[in-house]
Amino acid sequence: MSYLYHGSGVNIRGKYLRPFKPGDISHKDNGLLAVYATDRKRIAIGMSLTRDDGTKSMANYDEKKFQVTFIEGEPRRKKRYVYTIARAGFIQTPAGGRQWTSPKPAKILKKDVYDTADLGQYWRKSTKRDRARYAKAKRLEATRKSRPSRRATA
């Protein structure tokens, strides 16, 4: 059996990860109602550091040494969680990438707990150049949100 990993700052007490729709629409595959996972545990650990209140972050999944770059704030929760789930029912989105999605709940097979203080190698504060790249990406995202649908209407 092949496995995937889902990182979270939330201690999920149930037996399943539930689909959710993130607010990030920087790429069409980031705005799906789905369970999100990755085939690399390092990425899941890094992603567990994101989404704390008052933070904004970005990451490049193609980097060999995955790191989350914090544009604003930094991780504040004391614990992080990486859930191991079965790969069955997931598809790579986009094909060939590190992100996998499933529209159905995924059963948690294992939960690893980490102290945030021990995860310094998985994140860094942004540079001026990072903040400029982030601002440009957000402008593009806003343009995508404001465009009318290209679907034909009857």
Secondary structure, DSSP 8 states (H G I E B T S, - for coil): --EEEEEESS---SSEE--B--S--SSGGGS-SBEEEES-HHHHHHHHT---TT-EEEE-TT-SS--EEEEE-----SEEEEEEEE-TT-EESSTTSSEEEESS-EEEEEEEEEEGGG-GGGEEE--HHHHHHHHHHHHHHHHHHHS---S---
